[in-house]
């Protein structure tokens, strides 16, 4: 068994090494393509714009800062947002958008998906594409679609298909939303500052108020989402704060703030929410899978505080105006913290007690 495992591990390491060498050779081609493909465009007035950020929810929500900048720069343009069905629900109905261009969540993964994307972009007759994706295949797709003005991220030469290229150093700790804003600024011709934003839907807010009343919640409340780390093509449970520590943190915060508690989750989070609920000393409502994205945003905005992991729902709540705590572990808050003025990212807190102290001090500041 030991010899078989060693042999397997040896082959695995060899395959990984070959893959790394192949990727290195491919990456050497990008600068050459960048010289072949012209990048001499100038910002121009656009009438039909498409923003490309297919996945995932947190990235799509952060891209609303760039969307706001584009709407300010092109007030009369028709703006579409190309997103997969999983993520598009987060921004459906945004007032700066005219429509959603439905594409696959991973639209460049397979050749058939790639050519379907090219056709969709070509059929849209866009005169400006704003790509917030680092994929070299995406830059090729917008070039093949014949879109005249193409602004996008150029990381390591991967943006060769764009003629308005915004350099992004993968090693620099720059926030994703700032990079997105620089791409929007390149398209408009000058820089903008905007936060991620999802205006609260009044119908969703009315539904949430009715639900709160039915649950007997009459005083201020905290909302906590212990899940996250799940998107099409990506599962990363390591992003989640451990249930026992989450329960201890919530108990401390509820006691200190004299609030009620709602545990939130998506359709697949019922078991996790129930597990945290069993560990709590505090009574809690459990609303896993019960609310739409718009209702989650409205609930977060109405709460005293929203607490969640590095997940799309936490970004959504923050962009909806919630005072938000994001608990981060495997990702860098300098890149992926909520892009709002009313949020706090805690990176690898030492303990639930230390996290609670920092959160309470922030709430009082």
MARLO-592675 format. One record per residue (C-alpha): z, x, y; residue in three letters. Coordinates in steps of 0.25 Angstrom, whole numbers, plus 5000, padded with zeros to 4 digits. Layout:
<lumgus>
ZXYALA/...
</lumgus>
This chain:
<lumgus>
500050005000UNK/500450115010UNK/499050185007UNK/498250065009UNK/499050035022UNK/498750175027UNK/497350165023UNK/497150035030UNK/497850085043UNK/496950205043UNK/495750115042UNK/496250025053UNK/496550145062UNK/495150195059UNK/494550065063UNK/495350055075UNK/494950195079UNK/493450165077UNK/493650035085UNK/494250115096UNK/493150215096UNK/492150105097UNK/492850045108UNK/492850175116UNK/491350195114UNK/491050055119UNK/491950075131UNK/491150195134UNK/489850105136UNK/490450015146UNK/490350115158UNK/488950135154UNK/488649985154UNK/489349975168UNK/488350075173UNK/487149995167UNK/487649865172UNK/487549845187UNK/488849825195UNK/488349815209UNK/488649665212UNK/489249625225UNK/490149495226UNK/489349375230UNK/489549225232UNK/489649155218UNK/489349015215UNK/489649005200UNK/490749095195UNK/491349115181UNK/492649185178UNK/492749245164UNK/494149255158UNK/494049185145UNK/495449215139UNK/496649215139UNK/497549115146UNK/498349215154UNK/497049285158UNK/496349165162UNK/497549115171UNK/497649255177UNK/496149245181UNK/496449125190UNK/496849225200UNK/495349275200UNK/494849135199UNK/495649095212UNK/495049225219UNK/493649185215UNK/493849045220UNK/494249095233UNK/493149195234UNK/492049085229UNK/492648955234UNK/491348875231UNK/490948935218UNK/490948865204UNK/491948945196UNK/492048945181UNK/493049005172UNK/492649055159UNK/493749045149UNK/494049005134UNK/494548875131UNK/495948935128UNK/496148985142UNK/495248895150UNK/496348785149UNK/497248875158UNK/496348865170UNK/495648735168UNK/495748655181UNK/496048775190UNK/495548735204UNK/494748865206UNK/493948835194UNK/492648745193UNK/492648755178UNK/492948825165UNK/491848895157UNK/492248875143UNK/492049005135UNK/492649065122UNK/494049135124UNK/493449265119UNK/491949245123UNK/491449385120UNK/492149405107UNK/490849365098UNK/489449375102UNK/489149225101UNK/490349205111UNK/489849315120UNK/488449245121UNK/489049115123UNK/489849165134UNK/488549225140UNK/487849095139UNK/488949015146UNK/489049115157UNK/487549115159UNK/487448965159UNK/488548955170UNK/487549015180UNK/488749095186UNK/488449195197UNK/489849265196UNK/490649295184UNK/492049345185UNK/492449415172UNK/493949435170UNK/493749495156UNK/493649645153UNK/492749625141UNK/491349705142UNK/490749595134UNK/491149495145UNK/490549575156UNK/489249585147UNK/489249425146UNK/489349405160UNK/488149505163UNK/487349435152UNK/487649295158UNK/486849345170UNK/487949315180UNK/487549385193UNK/488949425198UNK/489949475187UNK/491349525191UNK/492249575180UNK/493249675175UNK/492749805172UNK/493749875163UNK/493250005157UNK/491849965160UNK/491849835152UNK/491449765164UNK/489949815164UNK/489349675165UNK/490049645178UNK/489349685191UNK/490649665199UNK/491649755191UNK/493149765193UNK/493749885187UNK/494949865179UNK/495749985173UNK/496349935159UNK/497450045161UNK/497849985175UNK/499049885175UNK/498249785184UNK/498449635182UNK/497349555176UNK/497349455187UNK/497149565197UNK/495949615189UNK/495449475189UNK/495649465204UNK/494849595206UNK/493649535198UNK/493749405207UNK/493749495219UNK/492549575215UNK/491749445213UNK/492249385227UNK/492149515235UNK/493549535239UNK/494949535232UNK/495849415230UNK/497249395226UNK/497649265218UNK/498649235208UNK/498449165194UNK/498449015197UNK/498448885190UNK/498648765199UNK/499648665192UNK/498848545187UNK/499548415193UNK/499248335181UNK/499848445172UNK/501148455181UNK/501348305180UNK/501248305165UNK/502248425165UNK/503248345174UNK/503148225164UNK/503448315153UNK/504648385159UNK/505248245163UNK/505048195149UNK/505748325144UNK/506948295153UNK/506748425161UNK/507248395174UNK/507648525180UNK/506948665181UNK/506448725169UNK/505848845163UNK/504648855154UNK/504448965143UNK/503248995134UNK/503649085123UNK/502249095117UNK/500949165122UNK/500149285117UNK/499049185111UNK/497649175115UNK/496249165108UNK/496049295102UNK/497349355105UNK/498749335100UNK/499849415105UNK/501249365101UNK/501849495106UNK/501749435120UNK/502849335117UNK/504349365121UNK/505149345108UNK/505649205106UNK/507149245106UNK/507049325119UNK/506249215125UNK/507349115121UNK/508449205127UNK/507649225140UNK/507449075142UNK/508849045139UNK/509349135149UNK/508349085160UNK/508648935157UNK/510148965158UNK/509949045171UNK/509048945178UNK/509648815173UNK/508248765168UNK/507648695157UNK/506648765147UNK/505348725142UNK/504648805131UNK/503148805132UNK/502048845123UNK/500648825118UNK/500248745106UNK/500548855096UNK/501848895102UNK/502748785096UNK/503448875086UNK/503648985096UNK/504248885107UNK/505148825096UNK/505648965092UNK/506048995106UNK/506648855107UNK/507548885095UNK/508049015101UNK/508448955115UNK/509848915118UNK/509148825129UNK/508548695126UNK/507048695129UNK/505848605129UNK/504748655120UNK/503348615125UNK/502448705116UNK/501048655116UNK/501348535125UNK/500748575138UNK/499348605143UNK/499048725151UNK/499048645164UNK/500448585160UNK/500948725157UNK/500548775170UNK/501248655177UNK/502548665169UNK/502648815172UNK/502448785187UNK/503548675186UNK/504548765179UNK/505548855185UNK/505048965176UNK/503948995166UNK/504249105155UNK/503149155146UNK/502549265139UNK/501249335143UNK/500449215139UNK/499349125146UNK/500349015148UNK/501249105156UNK/500049145165UNK/499748995166UNK/501148955170UNK/501249075180UNK/499849035186UNK/500248895187UNK/501448935197UNK/502548945187UNK/503649055189UNK/503349135177UNK/503949235168UNK/502949315159UNK/503649395148UNK/502749505144UNK/502749605133UNK/501449665128UNK/500649645141UNK/500749715154UNK/501349625165UNK/500549705176UNK/499249655169UNK/499649515163UNK/500849455171UNK/500549325177UNK/499749335190UNK/500649245199UNK/501649265210UNK/502749185202UNK/502849265189UNK/503649375182UNK/503249455171UNK/504249525162UNK/503749635153UNK/504549665141UNK/505949615146UNK/507049685140UNK/507849555136UNK/507849415138UNK/509049435147UNK/508349535156UNK/507149445157UNK/508049335161UNK/508649415172UNK/507349465177UNK/506749325177UNK/507949265184UNK/507949365195UNK/506449345197UNK/506649195198UNK/507749215209UNK/506849315217UNK/
</lumgus>
